[in-house]
Amino acid sequence: MTTPSGSPATHDGVPTLGLPCGLRVPRLGQGTWFMGEDAARRHDEVRALRAGLDAGLTLIDTAEMYGDGRSEELVAEAIAGRRDEVFLVSKVLPWNATRKGTRRSAEASLRRLRTDRLDLYLYHWRGHVPLAESVEALVALQEQGLIRAWGVSNLDPADLDELAGLPRTTGPQGVQTDQVLYNLTRRGIEADLLPRLQSAGIPVMAYSPVEQGRVLGHPVLDEVAARHGATAAQIALAWVLRQDGVLAIPKSSSAQHTLQNRAALEVELTSADLTDLDAAFPAPRHPVPLEML
């Protein structure tokens, strides 16, 4: 495997990416949206997360929104006894992101996750609370040691303009990532948001990198997968990870699926592959509004 530029491999050969604060995180992590909501699947979901940890996928992303906290409780079970291995990410809902509400949400997430700190805490999306107030609350959590770093999610270029005008939002103690929707069928960020973040050294955290499975089944994706002896999902993940400054957080509900995601790191797409995928999944020619799921 060729390690992406500037991303030395961690254990098990998983490439990493540097955050502005200096921390390095795996370029392939584990998402948990819709996990923890069905008791019948809980055993398999816990095993899936643990299989990922064993394979070096030590970044786990969750949120207070996911299953009204049940996802965080599932993550707590999966990482029990292994907290120090994990780069743990959670998010505050926009209507909770007041000065006091952000603290309450963070403390509730910490209780559900059974930990004393979050490695990264994200403002989930824009709401009616002034952005300056939400940022002040995140900075306060960092100063108090409840979170190591903070970032944002679903913020578009105009939001980032507003963010840049606030104090303490840049540099090692400032915003560490923008978690956004990015996959073969959702390429709008390539026109403006992605290059802006890349030039600022702020990584993109791509959620739903296979469009919750909806991207699968396309004949061109299947053709490229056949060339590599890979699955279509692995090709879709490899395509997202082809970009410098991008990490992906696919969800998996089984250990087998998690290990298949991990194998996407071994796929090296050729120029012919990328040409075919660009033709099948063209990027917008002009900036488009930021998409969300």
KACOR-V565298 format. One record per backbone hydrogen bond with DSSP energy under -1.0 kcal/mol. CO is the residue of the C=O (numbers start at 1). NH is the residue of the N-H. Records with the same first field share a line. If there is no record, write none. Layout:
# KACOR-V565298
CO->NH + NH
This chain:
# KACOR-V565298
4->7
8->16
10->13
11->14
14->10
15->27
17->25
19->22
23->19
25->17
27->248
30->61
32->35
38->41
41->45
42->46
43->47
44->48
45->49
46->50
47->51
48->52
49->53
50->54
51->55
52->57
53->56
56->58
58->87
59->30
60->89
65->68
66->71
67->70
69->73
70->74
71->75
72->76
73->77
74->78
75->79
79->82
82->85
83->86
87->60
88->119 + 120
89->62
90->122
91->64
92->124
93->96
96->98
98->102
100->104
101->105
102->106
103->107
104->108
105->109
106->110
107->111
108->112
109->113
110->115
118->148
120->90
121->151
122->92
123->153
130->134
131->135
132->136
133->137
134->138
135->139
136->140
137->141
138->142
139->143
140->144
141->146 + 147
142->145
146->118
149->121
150->176
151->123
152->179
156->160
157->161
158->162
159->163
160->164
163->166
169->175
171->174
177->152
178->205
179->154
180->207
183->186
187->190
188->191
189->194
192->196
193->197
194->198
195->199
196->200
197->202
198->201
203->178
204->247
205->180
206->249
207->182
208->211
210->213 + 215
211->214
213->216
218->222
219->223
220->224
221->225
222->226
223->227
224->228
225->230
231->235
232->236
233->237
234->238
235->239
236->240
237->241
240->243
243->246
245->204
247->206
248->29
250->31
254->258
255->259
256->260
257->261
258->262
259->263
261->264
262->265
263->266
264->267
270->274
271->275
272->276
273->277
274->278
275->279
276->280
277->281
